[in-house]
Amino acid sequence: MKFNVSGKSLYSAASAVSKVINAKNALTILNNFYIDLHDGVLSITGSDVENALTARIAVSETEGEGTFCLDARRLVDLLKELPDQGIEVNFNEETLEVVLTYSNGRYSMVGVPADQYPQYQKEADDEDPVVFACPVEQIIKGIETTIFAVGTEDFHPQMMGILLDIMPDGITFVATDTRKLVKYVNRLSAPGVTKRCILPVKPATILKTAFAKEETITVTITSKSATVQTDNYTFNFRFIKGNFPDYNRVIPQNNPYTLRVDRLRFLNAVRRVGVFVDPGFGLEKFRITADKIYLKSSDANMCTSGSETLECEYTGADIVIGFSAPYLMEICNTIPSEDIVVALSDPSRPGVFRPAEQAENTDLLVLLMPMNVTEF
């Protein structure tokens, strides 16, 4: 079997697919790509049993067809260093030798029989799949906006992923780790269907990177898994089992105090004062008045402290409240508008952060639980 292929195209496909492969696999064969040549199209598949990504690229001057497996890390490392030019690939079915040749070099590797590679098996499902198409931008933006709030604790497995609440008029993305919660509604396109599923972090990251240059995807969802497909990629992955918490119940509806502040100035002040927080707690204190925010932090163990004053617009009774500095920085980096609006109630109730101006067809809300403050 022989074919010619663009080195840049082959590297791009192999690099994307390699993101599925774990650094350590229980099955050694999963360290390899499953490579298939058929009808002038080269398919490269990577899998970790739970997820499987296939990339397709056009090749030329083909002789024969077939399948084989090849060490993924070694192939990606080689292609990364090769110049952008045509590569000839030869596979000897008898010796399993794979030879890559280009104008200035020849590289030989040993393949593995393709029949040893475990194929991705979809779990049996009792319901009909839900199918819809949407712009890739809609999915990627939802993932980028919410992934920082995903939980990492095993005893809350349902929170270790992003909830996709798919409605006829848009998609709501939600993530929480019990300390912060992000709700992001995107109505860039209308799926026209209703479905709920919890997307694990790994598939979310792969969708964000591998499909970044695609325009439109077709999504097929069952209760246990999904398939995302374009002309160039097919991605199969399983969902997190269980029920996601009722996120609407935990969002305060009656926070009477309103704070508006310049996002970048607030972020930079939080970052500077945050240098002096106790690293074990991350507590940063705020005293908010009608036109000023006073920021303060200290580390008693190191006898250090920092404070700043920032202009703001605030309606409500003066309040002293504490928040985690790292979490505040994540929120400020996620909200895209020039100003942030924060709805507050009292020092024991969560603050609700929103952009002052919502982007078109979107609605973003971030909830952050306060930290205990005894004095300012």
C-alpha positions in Angstrom: 0.0 0.0 0.0 1.4 3.4 -1.0 0.2 7.0 -1.1 1.4 10.6 -1.2 0.1 13.2 1.2 0.9 16.8 2.2 3.2 16.9 5.3 1.3 19.8 6.8 -2.1 18.2 6.3 -0.9 14.9 7.8 0.6 16.6 10.8 -2.5 18.7 11.4 -4.7 15.6 11.4 -2.4 13.4 13.4 -1.8 16.2 16.0 -5.5 16.7 16.5 -6.3 13.0 16.9 -3.4 12.5 19.3 -5.2 14.6 21.9 -7.6 11.7 22.5 -4.8 9.3 23.3 -3.9 9.0 27.0 -0.3 9.3 28.2 -0.7 5.9 29.8 -3.0 3.2 28.4 -4.1 -0.1 29.9 -4.0 -1.5 26.4 -0.7 -0.9 24.7 -2.4 -0.9 21.3 -4.1 2.3 22.2 -0.7 4.1 22.0 -1.1 3.8 18.3 -3.1 5.5 15.5 -5.6 3.3 13.6 -4.8 4.3 9.9 -7.2 3.4 7.1 -6.8 4.1 3.3 -9.9 3.7 1.2 -11.1 5.4 -2.0 -8.3 8.0 -1.9 -9.1 9.1 1.6 -6.8 8.5 4.6 -8.5 8.2 8.0 -6.6 8.5 11.2 -8.3 7.4 14.4 -7.2 7.7 18.0 -9.1 6.3 21.0 -9.0 5.9 24.8 -12.0 3.5 24.8 -14.3 6.2 26.2 -13.7 8.6 23.3 -12.7 8.1 19.6 -11.7 10.8 17.1 -11.2 10.2 13.4 -9.6 12.7 11.0 -9.9 12.4 7.2 -7.6 13.9 4.6 -7.3 13.5 0.9 -4.2 11.7 -0.5 -2.9 11.1 -4.1 -1.1 8.6 -6.1 -2.5 5.7 -4.1 -1.6 2.1 -4.8 -3.8 -0.4 -2.9 -5.9 0.0 0.1 -5.8 -1.3 3.7 -5.4 -0.6 7.4 -2.5 -0.7 9.9 -1.6 0.8 13.3 1.4 3.1 14.0 2.9 4.6 17.1 1.1 7.9 17.6 3.7 9.8 19.6 6.6 8.9 17.3 4.6 9.8 14.2 3.5 13.2 15.5 7.0 14.1 16.8 8.4 13.2 13.3 5.8 15.1 11.3 6.3 18.2 13.6 9.9 18.4 12.5 9.4 17.7 8.8 9.3 20.6 6.3 6.0 21.4 4.6 6.2 19.3 1.5 4.9 16.1 0.0 5.5 12.8 1.8 5.3 9.4 0.3 4.1 6.6 2.7 4.7 2.9 1.9 3.3 0.1 4.1 4.5 -3.5 3.5 1.7 -5.8 4.7 4.1 -8.8 5.0 6.8 -7.1 7.1 4.6 -4.4 8.7 7.3 -1.9 7.8 6.1 1.7 7.3 8.4 4.0 5.4 8.0 7.8 5.1 10.0 9.4 2.4 10.4 13.0 1.4 13.0 14.9 -0.8 15.8 14.8 1.8 15.1 11.9 4.0 13.7 8.4 4.7 12.2 7.2 8.0 11.3 3.6 8.8 8.9 2.4 11.5 7.2 -0.9 12.4 3.4 -1.0 12.3 1.0 -3.2 14.2 -1.8 -5.3 12.6 -5.0 -3.3 12.5 -7.1 -6.2 13.7 -5.6 -5.8 17.2 -7.1 -2.3 17.6 -10.3 -2.1 19.7 -13.1 -0.3 17.8 -15.2 2.2 19.7 -18.4 0.6 20.9 -21.5 2.7 21.5 -23.4 1.7 24.5 -26.8 0.1 23.9 -29.5 2.8 24.0 -33.3 2.5 24.2 -34.2 5.9 22.8 -34.0 7.5 19.4 -31.1 9.9 18.9 -31.6 13.6 18.8 -29.9 15.3 15.8 -29.2 18.9 15.1 -26.7 21.1 13.3 -25.1 24.3 14.7 -22.1 26.6 14.1 -18.9 25.3 15.7 -18.5 28.8 17.2 -21.6 28.3 19.3 -20.2 25.1 21.0 -16.7 26.4 21.4 -17.7 29.7 22.9 -19.9 27.8 25.4 -17.0 25.5 26.4 -14.5 28.4 26.7 -16.9 30.4 28.9 -17.8 27.7 31.4 -14.9 25.2 31.6 -13.0 27.1 34.3 -15.9 26.4 36.8 -16.0 22.7 36.3 -15.7 20.7 39.5 -12.7 18.5 40.2 -13.9 16.5 43.3 -14.8 12.8 42.7 -17.6 12.7 45.2 -19.5 15.1 42.9 -19.0 13.3 39.6 -22.0 15.1 37.9 -20.2 18.4 38.4 -17.0 17.2 36.7 -18.3 18.3 33.4 -20.3 21.0 31.5 -24.1 20.7 31.3 -25.5 21.2 27.9 -29.2 22.2 28.2 -30.3 22.1 24.6 -33.5 23.9 23.9 -35.4 24.6 20.6 -34.2 28.3 20.6 -30.6 27.9 21.9 -28.1 26.1 24.1 -27.4 26.8 27.8 -24.0 25.8 29.1 -23.6 25.4 32.9 -20.6 24.5 35.1 -20.2 24.6 38.9 -17.9 23.3 41.6 -20.2 24.4 44.4 -18.2 27.6 45.1 -18.8 29.2 41.7 -21.3 28.7 39.0 -21.4 29.8 35.3 -24.6 29.9 33.2 -24.1 30.9 29.6 -26.9 31.0 27.1 -26.1 31.1 23.4 -28.8 31.6 20.8 -26.5 31.9 17.8 -28.5 29.1 16.2 -31.7 27.3 17.1 -31.3 23.5 17.5 -35.0 22.9 17.3 -34.7 20.0 19.7 -34.7 19.5 23.5 -32.0 17.4 25.3 -29.8 17.5 28.4 -26.4 15.9 28.8 -23.2 16.4 30.8 -20.0 16.8 28.7 -16.8 15.6 30.3 -13.8 17.9 30.4 -11.6 15.8 28.0 -14.2 15.7 25.1 -14.9 19.4 25.7 -11.2 20.2 25.3 -10.9 18.1 22.2 -14.0 19.8 20.7 -12.4 23.2 21.4 -9.1 22.4 19.7 -9.8 19.8 17.0 -12.9 21.5 15.6 -11.7 25.2 15.9 -11.3 25.6 12.1 -14.5 23.9 11.2 -17.6 25.9 10.4 -20.7 23.8 11.1 -21.1 20.5 13.0 -23.8 17.9 13.0 -24.5 16.5 16.5 -26.2 13.2 17.2 -27.1 12.7 20.9 -28.5 9.7 22.8 -28.9 9.4 26.5 -25.4 8.0 27.0 -23.2 9.3 24.2 -22.8 11.7 21.2 -21.3 11.9 17.8 -20.0 15.2 16.4 -19.3 15.1 12.7 -17.9 17.4 9.9 -16.5 16.6 6.5 -13.0 16.3 8.1 -13.7 14.8 11.6 -15.9 12.3 13.4 -15.8 12.4 17.2 -17.6 9.9 19.4 -17.7 10.4 23.2 -19.7 9.3 26.2 -21.4 11.5 28.7 -21.1 11.7 32.5 -23.9 9.7 34.1 -26.3 11.2 36.6 -28.4 14.3 37.1 -26.9 17.8 37.1 -28.0 20.0 40.0 -31.0 22.4 39.4 -28.8 25.4 38.6 -31.7 27.9 38.4 -32.6 27.2 42.1 -29.3 28.4 43.4 -29.2 31.7 41.5 -30.4 34.5 43.8 -33.3 36.4 42.3 -33.6 39.3 44.8 -30.1 40.7 45.4 -31.0 44.4 45.9 -27.6 46.1 45.8 -25.9 46.8 42.5 -22.2 47.5 41.8 -20.8 48.6 38.5 -17.1 48.8 38.0 -14.5 48.9 35.1 -13.6 45.3 34.5 -9.9 45.8 33.6 -9.2 48.2 36.5 -11.0 45.9 38.9 -9.1 42.8 37.6 -5.7 44.6 37.9 -6.5 45.8 41.4 -7.6 42.3 42.5 -4.4 40.9 40.9 -2.1 43.3 42.7 -3.8 43.1 46.1 -4.0 39.3 45.6 -0.2 39.1 45.8 -0.6 39.5 49.5 -3.4 37.0 50.3 -2.9 34.0 52.5 -2.2 31.3 50.0 -4.1 28.8 52.1 -7.3 30.7 51.8 -7.0 33.3 48.9 -9.3 35.7 50.8 -9.5 39.2 49.5 -11.7 41.7 51.4 -13.9 44.4 49.9 -15.6 47.4 51.5 -18.0 48.9 49.0 -19.5 52.4 49.4 -21.5 54.6 47.0 -18.5 55.6 44.8 -15.5 53.6 46.1 -14.3 50.0 46.5 -11.7 49.4 49.1 -9.7 46.2 48.5 -7.5 44.6 51.2 -5.6 41.4 51.8 -3.1 40.1 54.3 -1.0 37.1 55.2 -0.5 37.0 59.0 2.1 34.2 58.6 4.4 36.4 56.5 3.4 39.8 58.1 2.5 41.2 54.7 -0.6 43.2 53.5 -1.9 45.2 50.6 -4.7 47.6 49.9 -6.1 49.7 47.1 -9.0 52.0 46.4 -11.0 51.9 43.2 -13.8 54.1 41.8 -17.2 52.5 41.2 -20.9 53.1 40.9 -22.8 51.4 43.7 -26.5 51.5 44.8 -27.3 50.1 48.2 -26.2 50.0 51.8 -22.4 50.0 52.5 -21.2 46.4 52.7 -18.0 44.5 53.7 -17.6 41.1 51.9 -14.9 38.7 51.0 -14.2 36.7 47.9 -11.5 34.3 46.6 -9.0 36.4 44.6 -8.1 33.6 42.2 -11.8 33.0 41.5 -12.4 36.7 40.9 -9.6 36.9 38.4 -11.1 33.9 36.5 -14.5 35.6 36.4 -13.0 38.9 35.2 -11.0 37.1 32.5 -14.2 35.3 31.3 -16.6 38.3 31.2 -16.0 40.1 27.9 -17.5 43.6 28.5 -15.8 46.8 29.6 -17.8 47.0 32.8 -18.9 44.3 35.2 -22.2 44.5 37.1 -22.4 42.7 40.4 -25.7 42.1 42.3 -25.2 41.8 46.1 -27.4 41.2 49.1 -25.4 40.6 52.3 -21.9 39.2 53.2 -23.2 35.7 53.5 -25.1 35.5 50.1 -23.5 34.9 46.7 -22.6 37.7 44.4 -24.0 37.5 40.8 -21.6 38.8 38.2 -22.8 39.9 34.7 -21.3 41.8 31.8 -22.7 45.4 31.7 -23.6 44.8 28.1 -24.5 41.2 27.0 -23.1 40.1 23.6 -25.7 39.6 20.9 -27.7 36.4 21.2 -26.0 35.5 24.5 -26.7 35.8 28.3 -23.8 35.3 30.7 -24.1 35.0 34.5 -21.5 34.0 37.0 -22.3 33.2 40.7 -19.6 33.3 43.3 -20.0 32.3 46.9 -18.5 34.8 49.4 -15.8 34.0 52.1 -16.2 34.7 55.8 -15.0 38.1 56.8 -14.9 39.1 60.5 -13.5 42.6 60.0 -12.1 44.9 57.3 
